Amino acid sequence: MPASLFPSVMRTLIPLIAGWLLSLAVQAGVQIDSEKVVSAVTIAIVLAYYLAFRLLEFLGTRLRGTALQKAAGFLLGWARPPAYPDTGGALPPVTAYASGPRAQ
């Protein structure tokens, strides 16, 4: 299992939980009857939460502000972005197969 799997899952799960909690807070004060509207609002809040803290994390990285980067990363569920292995930007070559029946 890759070492980056757990941080990736946490960075997806934490914004989803935060969006759900924020939508519950909004729902507590506002009457929303349609389940589809609640779902759409939840998705919008999750997206806004993730984008806001991901942009703050990126800004912290660019400005060498490790405290900002760590705080934003923590609010995303992991203190820093997951590191993925470098594949060199290319996939391995595809082997060409002859068309038609195989010779045995």
ChimeraX attribute file (.defattr): number of C-alpha atoms within 10 A of each C-alpha:
attribute: neighborCount
match mode: 1-to-1
recipient: residues
	/A:1	5
	/A:2	7
	/A:3	10
	/A:4	13
	/A:5	13
	/A:6	13
	/A:7	18
	/A:8	17
	/A:9	13
	/A:10	15
	/A:11	23
	/A:12	16
	/A:13	14
	/A:14	19
	/A:15	22
	/A:16	20
	/A:17	13
	/A:18	18
	/A:19	22
	/A:20	19
	/A:21	15
	/A:22	17
	/A:23	19
	/A:24	14
	/A:25	11
	/A:26	15
	/A:27	14
	/A:28	10
	/A:29	8
	/A:30	9
	/A:31	8
	/A:32	12
	/A:33	9
	/A:34	8
	/A:35	9
	/A:36	10
	/A:37	11
	/A:38	17
	/A:39	13
	/A:40	11
	/A:41	18
	/A:42	22
	/A:43	16
	/A:44	14
	/A:45	20
	/A:46	23
	/A:47	14
	/A:48	14
	/A:49	19
	/A:50	22
	/A:51	14
	/A:52	14
	/A:53	20
	/A:54	19
	/A:55	13
	/A:56	18
	/A:57	27
	/A:58	18
	/A:59	16
	/A:60	19
	/A:61	16
	/A:62	11
	/A:63	11
	/A:64	11
	/A:65	13
	/A:66	16
	/A:67	13
	/A:68	18
	/A:69	25
	/A:70	19
	/A:71	18
	/A:72	24
	/A:73	21
	/A:74	18
	/A:75	19
	/A:76	28
	/A:77	19
	/A:78	20
	/A:79	18
	/A:80	18
	/A:81	19
	/A:82	15
	/A:83	11
	/A:84	11
	/A:85	8
	/A:86	7
	/A:87	8
	/A:88	6
	/A:89	6
	/A:90	7
	/A:91	7
	/A:92	7
	/A:93	6
	/A:94	6
	/A:95	6
	/A:96	6
	/A:97	7
	/A:98	7
	/A:99	6
	/A:100	6
	/A:101	6
	/A:102	7
	/A:103	4
	/A:104	3
